[in-house]
C-alpha cells in the first residue's frame, strides 16, 4: 500500500459488511492511495465492484486498476454515514503486480472534505460469453 500526503486508519461504523472500513484522510484533489491486489488473486478476467462508505466529509473519487480508469467518478458525499456498492466493470488481473488507485478528483459542494472510506473490494470470476 502506498499513499500521498494523508492518514490511513481502520475504523468501525455501521452499516459495514464486516463492521470495519479502511478510512483514508485525503486532504485535497490529487491525493490518492494505491492498494496492491494480493498475489493470491489468480490472473484472469473478473467483474469488479467496490463498496464505498459515504459521509458528509467525503470526496469525489476516481478508481483505476493498473493505470486504467474504471467507470465514472464516484461521489461519496452523503449527509449521513452509509455505504454504496459501485459496479466497476470487467477487469483483467495480470500475472505480475496489480495496483488499484483511488484518487480524490473533486468535492461535492455540500461536502466538507475529500475523505474516503473503503468497506470492501470484490472480484468475482467473469462469466464466459457463450459462442454466437
Buried (B, 14 or more C-beta within 10 A) or exposed (E): EEBBEBEEEEEEBEEBEEEBBBBBBBBEBEBBBBBEBEEEEEEEEBBBBBBBBBBBEBBBBBBBBBEEEBBEBBBBBBEEBBBBEBEBEEBEBEEEEBBBBBBBBBBBEEBEBBBBBBBBBBBEEBEEEEEE
